[in-house]
């Protein structure tokens, strides 16, 4: 667009294009800013949504239990989130979609804030690290359940 001539001569007509080229360049720059903002905002909104879901799962598992009923309920919850159509799989699929989206954003040469990329890299590791953490939590709960059963029997 910067190579547009200042004027076009069509015989009897002479078109002055200086204002038009400025308008087009300004419009393209504004459009580029809008697209970049849209991509960043959409990605950040997806990250907030995934972080909210992760927080819900993690928060329930972090609950302190004091009775055998609480332990059994939490163990049942752990078993339910590991089923085939579970929330963990849904979140992992959504993270995979976001991975493809960030790859697309990179092809457009849009520079996302560095903190957003760091947060996303932590999020990408979440399914693997969460599974390990759930296994440890389940072991802790089983030990606590055994201790509570012994305490009830004495």
Secondary structure, DSSP 8 states (H G I E B T S, - for coil): -TT--SEEEETTEEEE-HHHHHHHHHHHHHHHHHHHHHHHHHHHHHHHHHHHHHHHHHHHHT----SHHHHHHHHHHHHHHTSTT-HHHHHHHHHHHHHHHHHHHHHTT----HHHHHHHHHHHTHHHHHHHHHHHHHHHHHHHHHHHHHHHH-
